[in-house]
Amino acid sequence: MNVRTLCLSILYEGEATGYEIRRRCVEGECSYFIEASFGSIYPALAKLEEEGLVTSRTEQQEGKPSKKVYAITNEGRHAFAKELAEPLGEDVLRSPFLLFARYAHLMPADLVEQRSSEYLQRTLDCRHGMETASAEREMSETDVWVVGFGRAIMEASEKYLRAHMHELIGLAKTEQTKDAAE
């Protein structure tokens, strides 16, 4: 999955501006698929338009700059289906928390406890966000399945962290030992 496919997926559902696509990639349901920045979305949209897979029109707004609205073409719908049929790449898990946990033995216990608690809260917030988003809009059966899968991952993370946080904190430096954080 790449930014190009992500843009096509969003436009498959309906017209959108580059800003709206970015928002769905950061705040919306697409934030769970891949990371996409404005610096990658706009070049992808330009290339898609050049290839005839999307079209755009400029809409004037009163008191605001005009906006460019993108729509998928029939060729774009076919290209999206073709890209979905390609073999999937490996899932990518990038976690600053796991890097921190890997080196918890260098940190003071109170900091490890604080960061672990913060991560647990973010996990709970993410799961709550999924539940709220699914309650706020009508979802297809596949949307329900995807949200359920995401919820299961969040629940497993929460369960593991609650059961093993004390072990990670126990691996941290004690007050008597000088540590790298000082």
Order of alpha helices (4+ residues) and beta strands (2+ residues): alpha-beta-alpha-alpha-beta-beta-alpha-alpha-alpha-alpha
